[in-house]
Amino acid sequence: MADQNVPPRRPRDDRGWDGHQHPNADGYGDPHPPAPYGYDSPHPHQGGYAAQADPREQYADGYAHAGQPAPAPRGPQWVGPEGLGRPAPARPAGTGLPTIDDDDEPGRKVGRRKAMVALGGTAAVVAGGAALAMTPQFRGLFGDEAAAGDATGSTVTDGTAARPSGQQPSTVRTYTEQNESYMGSRAGEALKKNAPAGGRTFSGPAAAAAATKVTVKTVLAKDPILHLARRTTFGVTPAVVADIKREGMDAWIRAQLDPEKLEPSKGELKLAELPTQKLSVQQLRDQRDKLNDQDAQPEREMVDATIARQIWSKRQLFEVMVDFWNDFLHVAADFDGGEVYRSSFDQDVVRKHALGSYPEMLVAANKHPALLIYLNQKDSRKDAINENLARENLELYSVGVDGGYKEPDVRQAAMLQTGRGVDDKGKYVFRPEQHYVGKVKILGFSHANNSADPKKAEAAIDAYITYIATHPSTARYVAQSLATRFVSDTPPKSLVDRLAKTYTTNKGMIKPVLMTLFCSSEFWAGVGQKVRRPMEYLVATYRTLGVSPEASPKHNNGDSKRTAYARGLRQIHDKMRELGQSPMGHPTPDGYPDVYVAWTSAGTMVNGWNEAGEILAGYRTTFTYTAPEKLVAKPPATAGAYVDALSLRLVGQKLSTREKNLILGVAGVTATAKVDATFNGAITAVARAILASPQHHLR
């Protein structure tokens, strides 16, 4: 039997991940757009992801996981201003705000750069400690027909030299378990010391919030309403806080868990301006020439639409869960075939089941052309097995690498799953002549698999997928991932155990698991224990500044074939790619990690701060921005009081005296100095400094 565990290497596999963008008239778009989309590929092989080197080679000294070193912090994934080893986008001389890296102005007591570094670093971006300021990166600011057989026999699954059949998956894993490996670092060990303690479940979220005392160290105000808003949305806004106060926590959460009843926002209604988003796979294929003429790129417009929903949708918890599943059951947007199939995967798999049944989601995913192409399942047949999808179904999408399976399980799963593919019209198809017929045993699942009849063969595959999706190891894996997303980088075992029990009891239904989480004391005790990743920081900034999806009256769209709204979303998308994180942007199936130590990059943090300045200044006119001097309705007359009022408006709380003094230093004034609504001309710099504070970086 042919062993095709990894995709064959092709010239395109060495191209790397092109995540860096270049400036153009839109502000920071790409003047070199991708080739016109369509399903005709310039390569003889479509789909698949680049062959990976031995993941152990990426590990660095000083990190431990499963007896091996763990990976070093993800420099290339959250890049600095210079991008992936390339120069930063150039800004025309004399335009825009001075960047934080500009030389300090003569006569200023506290320079911008030193003040911002002190504010973002020593004030402790994570868990109330000074971990960020201690990192070398931060200090560096200054310097793919036989008779029925039996796949359970060892002669069929004897493995290869690289993956012997008896070897444990953890020693031959395709990828490290992202969060776990990063948390094996010294920085991760330090964070574990400040995790919320074990707790209990209450009758409702409000009762849990009222009975829970926050004991962890944090710079955030221990306000349960703000905590709920930070964790269940992409950023706190005055409207969200008002809704929670008016409806009550329990009613607000119930409404968020029933998103179909929430009215669409203006930003969501304007998604009609993205021409590819309501087109079917067949329509995308039929209209490719027309869409090329319109400069429409379906896979990128899907990401643009996702960003719009993150910023403006009222269904915030739903969008948070869509993002969660896009990392857990990850299919990159940018793969050969993504331009035709990825939008359908988003609508018909992820969004359809995001608050429903994960087993149903995984079954649907395993019949969707996007996943079948992305992981080369369309190329797998009984006489030439491709193990990619079978492996990732176990390693990444269900039980996890340490969930109890072994290499023979992967091989038998790969044999069972043969026959599934994509026809010439781009639709899912089952080809019985390519399906292996014979007994299989995978983990505790066994099946005679003795018929090539499509209905019977597919039923066997679906039964297997459902089995692994409801496996106890999957319950724990999903529970651990959800707790990491919503509670802390080091969630208490007590909470993970309860979430896993709820998952198992409810056969993989997600809403009950989320309700168990929100009714737990551990959730409410985890204030300040999550740091926003680059994408989240940028989205939160747009949300807190109240940016409107309508174009500015000053906007001139020229002869652009796209609307101002479409152009503006693409600008944000390009900026996220530059920062190293965008929706569905990770090129490989493991998705983005969700722990702080994976994203420590001072350069990208500074890039984000400067972008906050750009948003405040409203230079890009594709959207309408609130003038910074109008963020506070009635600005106080003294600088100190104004900083307090602006902090309450932007981050929901006042800053410490030390933090406030650092911000006043940015403006070069004292707390008692008289200021006008423009902060004597420094309001943009002051607001940007507040958005650089730990209070805005934490969620």
ABEGO torsion letter per residue (X at the ends): XBBBABBBBBAAAAAEBBABBBBBAAGABBABBBBBBEABBABABBEEBBBBBBAAAABBBGBBBGGBBBBBBBAAABBBAAEBGBBBBBBBBGBEBBBAABBBBBGBABBAAAAAAAAAAAAGABGGBAAAAABAAAAAAAXXXBBBBBAABAAAAAEBAABBAABBAAAABABBBAAAAAAABAAAAAAAAABBBBBBBBABAAAAAAABBBABBBABBBBAAAAAAAAABAEBBAAAAAAAAAAEAAAAAAAAABAAABBBBAAAAAAAABAAAABBAAAAAAAAAAAAAAGBBAAAAAAAAAAAAAAABABAAAAAAAAAAAAABBBBABBBGAAAAAAAAAAAAAAAAAABBAAAAAAAAAABAAAAAAAGAAABBAABBBAAAAAAAAAAABAEAAAGBBAAAAAAAAAAABGBBBBAAGBBBBBAAABBBEBBBBEABBBAGABABAAAAAAAAAAAAAAAAABAAAAAAAAAAAAAAAABABBBAAAAAAAAAAAAAAGGBAAAAAAAAAABAAAAAABGABBBBAAAAAAAAAAAAGBBABBBAABBAEABABBAAAAAAAAAAAAAAAAGBBBGABABAAEBBABAAAABBAAAAAAAAAAAAAAAAGABAABBBBBAAAABABBBABAAAAAAAAAAAAAGBBBBAAAAAAAAAAAGBBAABBBBAAGGGAAAAAAAAAAABAAAABX
